[in-house]
Amino acid sequence: MTFVDWVDETREMFDRHPPLDAAKYATGELVTGAARRVGGRINYGTPHWERGDWDVLVVLDACRSDLFREVARETSWIDDGDVETHVSAASMSHEWLQRMTAEKYRDQMAETALVTGNPFTREDCVREDDWWHLDEVWRRSWSHEEGTVLPRPVTDGAIHAHRGGADRVIAWYMQPHEPFVPVDWSEGYDRRDGFGQAAQEEDDRSSWYQYRDGGLQYEELWTAYRKNLEFVLEEVELLLENVEGDVVISADHANALGEWGVFGHPRNSWVPAAKRVPWLELESTDQETYEPDPLPAPDDEADIDAQLEALGYK
């Protein structure tokens, strides 16, 4: 967003909303834009290729390290004392993919199966021929009811890839990224026709912006965020029972909750809260407790823009 765009949008907000609400929105957008510009020039963080010698990388989309540690304390198969914090090279999924697909990582990609629920793999930085295997789960298993990709199809794809001979597997789950599947109030959005667009009515904006503007209370948002993480970790536990080797559980980016005036996960943000993600190293043995069904064919007519919109990126 340019400064002129911001001015125009601010005028529109003052026309449509009470002055205090419009001022909150305008200030938030100005701060977010400034953070993006600074972050675009001063990037920091480490691509996940460069830390650890993992066989399976589990990516929990938009997961904060403090949230993960909180849930880990009550999860029997995780020792919260083993959870570390990793500073991601990105604050947004597309940016993370650009870092992970840099030319210098071509050898790593060639031996890795990327199994992803995130529609950003449709961007030019992701080329199928670069990977040992590219499984775009969102093309074949988009949940129209929930407006996202549910965890099980990602688990299935990752197990198929691992047992199919991939040296390394990236299993990219969409949770705990919103929509918050286990929470009733997060199920009411028309996710394919307006959810997540900037400058929309309160119920059509991302949960992070609703919280910023007073439409959601902190406890309500944090509880929903946490339940979504608990939801996906049940699937991660199943995955770990059915793959072999060194596993890392981490995230592509996190979510800011007002730190330095930033909310959510804007691209190129330098704000630490948007880049501090969990890092948990585990050893896994394939106990063959689960046999996934054969994978369905991709939906060649998948509406990519609508899916990204449903996740709050449009």
Buried (B, 14 or more C-beta within 10 A) or exposed (E): BEEEEBEEBBEEBBEEBEEEBBBBBBEBBBBBBBBBEBBEEEBEBEBBBEBBEBBBBBBBBBBBBBBBBBBBEEBEEBEBEEBBBBBBBBBBBBBBBBBBBEEEBEEBBEEBBBBBBBBBBBBEBBEEEBBBBBBBBBBBBBBEEBBBBBBBBBBBBBBBBBBEEBEBBBBBBBBBBBBBBBBEEBBEBEBBEBBBBBBEEBEBBBBBBBBBBEBBEEEBBBBBBBBBBBBBBEBBBBBBBBBBBBBBBBBBBBBBBBBBBBBBBBBBBBBBBBBBBBBBBBEBEBEEEEEBEEBEEBEEEBEBEBBBBBBBBB
